[in-house]
Amino acid sequence: MRLRADISVADTDYGQVLLDERTGRYWQLNPTGVVVVRALLDGADENAAVAALTSSYEVSEDQARQDVTALVAGLRAAGLVTA
């Protein structure tokens, strides 16, 4: 998965902000979202992103899988990522 070329990323005190430079819309990622997105952008698949999340935070594998699936679906629906 990759962010579209016109998506800017800025670190914040609470996570990251993704800015769509075409529309001016932005999305806030909390710290757990940052772990997931970084893993995926580094080439991990969703299973590896789940593992990254469960190793970084006290969350069950089932909950982590739901969270990863929801985040990926949201990123795709917003048009922020490409394959």
GICOR-V834106 format. One line per field, one symbol per residue. ss: DSSP state (a for helix, b for strand, c for the rest). A space follows every 10 residues. Layout:
ss: ???
This chain:
ss: cbbcccbbbb bbccbbbbbb cccccbbbbb aaaaaaaaaa accccaaaaa aaaaaacccc aaaaaaaaaa aaaaaaaccc bbc
